[in-house]
Amino acid sequence: MKVIICGAGQVGWQIARHLSGERNDVTVVDNNPDLVRRATDTLDVQGIAGFASYPDVLEKAGARDADMVIAATYSDEVNMVTCQVAHSVFDVPRKIARLRSQSYLTAIYSDLYRRDHLPIDVVISPEREVAEAALQRLAAPAAFDTEQFLDGGAQLLGLSIDETCPIVNTPLRQLSDLFSTLRAVVVGVRREGTLFAPEPGDQLFVGDSCYLMTHGDDTQRALEIFGKSHKKQERVVLIGGGNVGLAVADRLEKGPNRIRAKMIERNRKNAEVAAEALERTIVLHGDGLDVALLSEAGVDRADAALCVTDDDKTNMLAAVRAKAAGCPMVIALINDPTLAPLMEPLGIDAYINPRGTTVSSILRHIRHGRVRSVYSIGDAEAEVIEAEVLSTSPIAGSKIRDIDFPEGVLVGAVRKGDQVVKPTGGLRIDEGDLIVLFSLTEDVPEVERLLQVSIDFF
C-alpha cells in the first residue's frame, strides 16, 4: 500500500513507523526539513519538504498512485485542503484528516465532509479521543491503562502489582482453578521495562505491571482479585480548561453518575469560555500549581485530579501537588513518552498519552475493514486488535490450542453472537466470531496473516 503522511510531528512519525514497519511504501511530507530528515534517518520512508496542501508537493510525494493520504499537520485548515487537493486533483481513494477545532466537529455540520463537498473519509479529533481516554481512566481508577473492546463487552486493564495483590507468586494457570468463574486473562506483563506475553507457568511479582483482559461484567471482581479497591468517583478537580478539559467536563456533566467537577484554568479567556459553556462545573481562574487555589478547589476532598494543560511538566507538577494535598487518584496528560517512566517514582497513578490515543484511532481506520479496533500499548510495543474471523482465515474452525500463534500473541476475549466468552484452549473459533488479540508489535504482520486481514486491501 502506498501512503502519504502529511505532518512529521509526533503523530505523523508514529504512524509512519507503524506502516513502514509493515513494509508499506510510505512518504512523509512536512514544511519543516528537520522533521522530514528525522523521519528519513530513523525510518524506512521517503521524505518531501514542503507544504502538504500544495498540489506540486503532493505530486512529488507520489499522490497520483497513492492509496491513502493521512493529513496530520498542526493546522486543521491545511489538513482539510490537503484532503480536497488529494481528492480533486489526484483522486486518492482514502483520506484521513486530524481536526482539532470543535467548530469543525459539530454534528450539525457533518455534511461538510461529504464527497461532493469537502471529501474526508475519516475525521480524527485528538481532543475527543483524549477526553474519552480520560473518562475511561476515571471509570477505572485502580488501573493505569484501560480500553474497551467488543462494544463494551470486554475491557483491557493495566494494573500495577504490589504487596496487596493476593495472587503474587502464583502461576497464571492456577488462576483458572482458584477463580473458575472469572472471565479474565492476563495477556501482557511488563517486568523491568520489558513487555512480554506470559505463558501459563509464569508468575506475577511485586513491581510488575500486567495487562488484564476481562469480561465487562467481571471488571469489579477482577480488580478485587488483583488487590485493587474500587471507589465511586463523586468529586473531580480538572486542572486545565482547554479543549481537552472542556470536553471532559462536558461529558462529566452529561454522564449518568452526576460527578461534581471543579476546573482550574490559568488563561482568563479560556476560563471565561469554559464557564460560559458549562452549567454545573465551577471554573476557577488561576495557576493549577498554586497550593491555595488547589485548596480552594477542594483537591484534598476530591476523589480524583485530572491534569490536562498543554504543558507536560505543569501536568506532572500539578499531579504531584494534588497528591501531596491528599488526593487519592491523580492522572496527568503526557505528550512526551520519555517522561512516562517518571510517573511511578513521582506517585502519579495514571497518565494519558495523546499521541498513543490518536495513533490508535488512526490505526483503527487504516487496518482492513474486518479489523474493528486497534489499541497501541506503551511506546508502540504492542497492539490489542479486535477483528472479525473470516471464513478464509486459517484459524476458522480451529480450537485455540491448535492455532499456531507466535509467542508474543495471546487471545484475550472472544464474542460468539451476542455472548462474550473466556478463551480457553478447547474453545473453537468459528467464522463470524469476534476475537481480541494481544500482540507484540513484531508479531502483528503474522496476526494479520492468520486473520487473512492484510493491510494491502485497497
C-alpha positions in Angstrom: 0.0 0.0 0.0 1.3 3.5 -0.9 0.6 6.0 1.9 1.4 9.7 2.1 1.6 11.1 5.6 1.3 14.9 5.8 2.9 16.2 9.1 6.0 14.7 10.6 5.3 15.6 14.2 4.8 13.0 16.9 1.6 11.5 15.5 2.8 11.5 11.9 6.2 10.0 12.8 4.5 7.2 14.9 2.1 6.3 12.1 5.0 6.3 9.6 6.8 4.0 12.0 3.9 1.6 12.1 3.2 1.5 8.4 6.8 1.4 7.2 7.5 -1.5 9.7 4.8 -3.4 7.8 6.6 -3.0 4.5 4.3 -0.3 3.1 5.5 2.4 0.7 5.4 5.5 3.0 6.2 9.1 2.1 6.3 11.8 4.8 5.6 15.4 3.9 6.3 18.4 6.2 7.3 22.0 5.7 10.0 21.6 8.4 13.1 20.0 6.7 14.5 18.9 10.1 11.4 16.8 10.9 11.5 15.3 7.4 15.2 14.5 7.9 14.4 12.9 11.3 11.8 10.7 9.7 14.0 9.6 6.8 17.0 9.0 9.0 15.2 6.8 11.6 12.5 5.1 9.4 12.4 3.3 6.1 10.4 6.1 4.5 10.8 8.8 1.8 10.6 12.4 2.7 9.5 15.6 1.0 10.0 19.1 2.5 7.1 21.4 1.6 3.5 22.4 2.3 1.3 19.4 2.2 -1.6 21.3 0.7 0.3 22.4 -2.4 -0.5 20.2 -5.4 3.1 20.2 -6.7 4.3 18.9 -3.3 1.7 16.1 -3.2 2.6 15.2 -6.8 6.3 14.9 -5.8 5.2 12.7 -2.9 3.5 10.3 -5.4 -0.1 11.3 -4.9 -1.1 10.1 -8.5 -0.8 6.5 -7.5 -1.2 6.8 -3.7 -3.8 4.6 -1.9 -4.2 6.8 1.1 -3.4 10.3 2.4 -3.2 10.9 6.2 -3.3 14.6 6.9 -1.9 15.1 10.5 -0.3 18.6 10.4 -0.7 21.1 13.2 -3.2 23.1 11.1 -6.8 22.0 10.6 -7.2 24.1 7.5 -4.0 22.6 5.9 -5.3 19.1 6.7 -8.7 19.9 5.1 -7.2 21.5 2.0 -4.7 18.6 1.6 -7.6 16.1 1.5 -9.5 18.3 -1.0 -6.5 18.5 -3.3 -5.8 14.8 -2.9 -9.4 14.1 -4.0 -9.9 16.7 -6.7 -6.5 16.6 -8.4 -5.2 13.1 -7.7 -8.3 11.0 -7.0 -6.7 9.4 -3.9 -9.2 6.7 -2.7 -8.9 7.2 1.1 -8.3 10.4 3.0 -7.9 10.8 6.8 -7.7 14.2 8.5 -6.9 15.2 12.0 -9.1 18.2 13.1 -8.7 19.9 16.4 -11.2 22.8 16.3 -14.5 21.9 17.9 -16.4 24.1 15.4 -15.4 21.7 12.6 -16.5 18.7 14.6 -20.1 19.8 15.5 -22.5 17.2 14.4 -24.9 19.6 12.6 -22.1 20.5 10.2 -21.2 16.8 9.4 -22.4 17.2 5.8 -19.3 19.3 5.2 -17.2 16.2 4.7 -19.4 14.5 2.0 -17.5 13.6 -1.2 -19.2 16.4 -3.2 -18.3 19.0 -0.6 -15.0 18.5 1.4 -14.1 14.9 0.8 -12.7 13.5 4.0 -13.4 9.8 4.7 -12.4 9.8 8.3 -12.1 12.7 10.7 -9.9 12.2 13.8 -10.3 14.5 16.8 -7.3 14.2 19.3 -9.2 16.2 21.9 -12.2 13.9 21.8 -10.0 10.8 21.8 -8.1 12.1 24.8 -11.2 13.1 26.6 -12.6 9.6 26.1 -9.4 8.1 27.4 -9.5 10.4 30.5 -13.1 9.3 31.2 -12.1 5.7 31.0 -9.3 6.3 33.4 -11.7 7.9 35.8 -14.1 5.0 35.5 -11.4 2.5 36.5 -9.3 4.5 38.9 -7.3 1.5 40.1 -5.9 0.9 36.5 -3.1 2.8 34.9 -4.4 2.0 31.5 -7.8 0.9 30.2 -9.6 0.4 26.9 -12.9 -1.2 25.9 -13.5 -3.8 23.2 -16.4 -5.8 21.8 -18.7 -2.9 22.2 -18.0 -2.7 25.9 -18.3 -6.5 26.4 -14.6 -6.7 27.3 -12.2 -4.3 29.0 -8.4 -4.1 29.0 -7.0 -3.1 32.4 -3.4 -2.1 33.1 -2.7 -3.0 36.7 0.4 -2.4 38.9 1.3 -5.4 41.0 2.1 -4.5 44.6 2.2 -6.2 48.0 -1.6 -6.1 48.4 -2.1 -8.3 45.3 -3.3 -11.7 46.7 -2.1 -13.7 43.6 1.6 -12.6 43.7 3.9 -15.6 43.0 1.0 -17.7 41.7 1.4 -19.4 38.3 -1.2 -17.9 35.9 -2.6 -21.3 35.1 -3.8 -21.6 38.7 -6.0 -18.6 38.4 -8.5 -20.7 36.4 -8.5 -23.2 39.2 -8.8 -20.7 42.0 -11.4 -18.5 40.3 -13.1 -20.8 37.9 -16.0 -18.4 37.0 -13.8 -15.4 36.5 -13.7 -14.4 32.8 -10.4 -12.7 32.7 -7.0 -13.4 31.0 -3.5 -11.9 31.7 -2.4 -11.0 28.2 0.7 -9.0 28.8 3.3 -8.4 31.6 5.9 -5.6 31.9 8.9 -6.6 34.0 11.9 -4.4 34.5 10.9 -2.3 31.4 10.3 -5.3 29.1 6.8 -6.2 27.8 6.1 -9.8 27.0 3.1 -12.2 26.5 3.1 -14.6 29.6 2.9 -18.3 29.4 0.7 -20.4 31.8 3.6 -21.2 34.1 4.6 -17.6 34.5 4.0 -15.8 37.8 3.4 -12.2 38.7 5.9 -10.5 41.0 5.7 -7.3 43.1 6.8 -4.4 40.8 5.4 -6.0 37.7 2.7 -4.3 35.6 0.2 -6.5 33.9 -2.4 -6.1 31.2 -5.6 -8.0 32.0 -8.5 -8.6 29.5 -11.7 -9.1 31.4 -15.4 -9.6 30.6 -17.2 -6.3 31.1 -19.4 -7.7 33.9 -16.4 -9.1 35.7 -14.3 -5.9 35.9 -15.0 -5.1 39.5 -14.4 -8.7 40.6 -11.1 -8.9 38.7 -9.9 -5.6 40.3 -10.7 -7.1 43.8 -8.8 -10.3 43.0 -5.8 -8.3 42.0 -6.0 -6.3 45.2 -7.4 -3.1 43.8 -10.3 -1.5 45.6 -12.9 0.5 43.7 -14.2 3.7 45.0 -17.0 5.5 43.2 -15.9 8.9 41.7 -18.0 11.7 43.0 -15.7 14.8 43.1 -13.2 15.5 40.4 -10.8 18.5 40.0 -9.7 19.4 36.5 -6.5 21.3 36.1 -6.6 22.8 32.6 -9.6 24.2 30.8 -8.6 24.0 27.1 -10.2 21.8 24.6 -9.5 18.6 26.5 -10.5 19.9 29.9 -13.7 21.4 28.4 -14.6 18.1 26.6 -14.0 16.1 29.8 -16.1 18.5 32.0 -18.9 18.5 29.4 -19.0 14.7 29.3 -19.0 14.5 33.1 -21.9 16.9 33.3 -23.9 14.9 30.8 -22.9 11.5 32.2 -25.3 9.3 34.3 -23.1 9.5 37.5 -23.6 13.1 38.3 -20.0 13.7 39.2 -19.3 17.1 40.6 -16.3 18.8 39.0 -14.2 21.9 39.6 -11.9 23.3 37.0 -8.7 25.5 37.3 -7.6 27.4 34.2 -4.7 29.8 34.0 -5.8 31.6 30.8 -8.6 34.1 31.6 -10.1 33.9 28.1 -10.2 30.1 28.2 -11.6 30.2 31.8 -14.4 32.5 30.6 -15.2 30.3 27.6 -15.4 27.2 29.9 -17.5 29.0 32.5 -20.0 30.0 29.8 -20.1 26.6 28.1 -20.5 24.5 31.3 -23.6 24.5 33.6 -22.6 22.8 36.8 -18.9 22.8 36.8 -17.2 25.6 38.9 -14.4 27.3 37.0 -11.6 29.0 38.9 -9.2 31.3 37.2 -5.6 30.9 38.3 -2.5 28.7 38.3 -3.1 25.0 38.9 0.3 24.8 40.8 -0.9 27.4 43.4 -1.4 25.5 46.7 -4.0 28.0 47.9 -6.1 27.6 44.7 -5.8 23.8 44.8 -7.1 24.0 48.4 -10.0 26.3 47.3 -10.9 23.8 44.6 -11.1 21.1 47.4 -8.4 18.9 45.9 -7.9 17.3 49.4 -11.5 16.1 49.4 -11.7 15.2 45.7 -11.7 11.5 44.5 -9.5 12.3 41.5 -7.5 15.1 40.0 -7.1 15.2 36.2 -4.2 17.4 35.0 -4.8 18.2 31.3 -3.0 21.5 30.5 -1.0 21.8 27.3 2.4 21.5 29.2 3.7 18.1 30.3 5.8 19.4 33.1 2.9 21.5 34.5 0.7 18.5 34.4 3.3 16.4 36.3 3.9 19.0 38.9 0.2 19.7 39.4 -0.4 16.0 39.8 2.3 15.7 42.4 0.9 18.8 44.3 -2.6 17.3 44.2 -1.3 14.0 45.5 0.7 15.7 48.3 -2.5 17.6 49.3 -4.3 14.3 49.9 -6.0 13.5 46.5 -6.0 9.7 46.2 -6.0 9.5 42.4 -4.1 11.8 40.1 -3.9 11.5 36.3 -1.6 13.5 34.1 -1.7 14.2 30.4 1.8 13.5 29.0 2.7 14.1 25.3 6.4 13.1 25.7 6.6 9.3 26.1 10.1 9.6 27.5 8.6 11.1 30.7 6.4 8.0 31.3 9.0 6.2 33.4 8.9 9.1 35.9 5.2 8.6 36.6 5.6 5.8 39.2 8.5 7.4 41.2 6.5 10.7 41.3 3.4 8.9 42.7 1.3 9.7 39.6 -1.4 7.0 39.4 -2.0 7.1 35.6 -1.2 9.1 32.6 -2.8 9.7 29.2 -0.7 9.8 26.1 -2.5 11.9 23.4 -0.1 10.6 20.7 -1.0 7.0 21.7 -4.7 7.6 21.6 -4.6 9.4 18.3 -2.3 6.7 16.7 -4.7 4.0 17.9 -7.6 5.9 16.4 -5.9 6.3 13.0 -4.7 2.6 13.0 -8.3 1.6 13.6 -9.2 3.1 10.2 -6.2 2.0 8.1 -6.4 -1.7 9.0 -8.6 -3.9 6.9 -12.3 -3.3 7.3 -12.7 -6.6 9.3 -10.4 -5.2 11.9 -12.8 -3.3 14.2 -10.4 -1.8 16.7 -6.7 -1.3 17.4 -5.2 -0.1 20.6 -1.5 0.7 20.8 0.2 -0.1 24.1 3.3 1.7 25.5 5.6 3.2 23.1 4.2 1.2 20.2 5.5 -2.0 21.9 2.3 -4.0 21.4 -1.2 -3.8 19.9 -4.5 -5.1 21.0 -6.5 -6.0 17.9 -10.2 -6.7 17.6 -11.3 -8.4 14.4 -14.0 -10.5 12.8 -12.9 -14.0 11.9 -13.4 -14.6 8.1 -14.2 -18.0 6.5 -10.9 -17.7 4.7 -8.9 -17.4 7.9 -6.6 -20.3 8.8 -7.9 -20.1 12.4 -11.6 -20.5 11.4 -12.9 -23.9 12.7 -9.8 -24.5 14.9 -9.5 -24.8 18.6 -7.4 -22.1 20.3 -4.8 -24.7 21.5 -4.3 -25.9 17.9 -3.7 -22.4 16.4 0.0 -21.7 15.7 0.1 -18.2 17.2 3.5 -16.5 17.6 5.0 -16.4 21.1 4.1 -12.8 21.5 0.4 -13.3 20.8 -2.4 -14.2 23.2 -6.2 -14.4 22.8 -7.9 -12.1 25.3 -11.6 -12.4 24.5 -14.0 -14.0 22.0 -17.6 -13.0 21.2 -19.9 -15.6 19.7 -23.1 -14.0 18.6 -24.1 -11.7 21.5 -22.1 -13.6 24.1 -18.6 -12.7 25.2 -16.8 -15.9 26.4 -13.5 -16.5 28.1 -10.9 -18.0 25.7 -9.8 -21.5 26.7 -7.6 -24.0 24.9 -10.7 -26.0 23.9 -12.7 -23.1 22.6 -13.3 -23.4 18.8 -13.0 -20.2 16.7 -15.7 -20.1 14.1 -16.4 -17.8 11.1 -18.2 -14.7 12.2 -16.7 -14.7 15.7 -15.1 -11.5 17.0 -11.7 -12.1 18.6 -9.5 -9.8 20.6 -5.8 -10.5 20.4 -2.8 -9.1 22.3 0.2 -9.0 20.0 3.7 -7.7 20.4 4.4 -5.2 17.6 6.9 -7.6 15.7 4.2 -10.2 15.6 1.4 -8.0 14.1 2.1 -9.0 10.5 1.7 -12.7 11.4 -1.5 -11.9 13.2 -2.9 -10.2 10.1 -1.9 -13.2 8.0 -3.7 -15.6 10.5 -6.8 -13.4 10.3 -6.5 -13.1 6.5 -6.7 -9.4 7.0 -3.8 -7.9 5.0 -3.2 -4.2 5.3 -2.9 -4.2 1.5 -6.6 -4.2 0.9 -7.1 -1.3 -1.5 
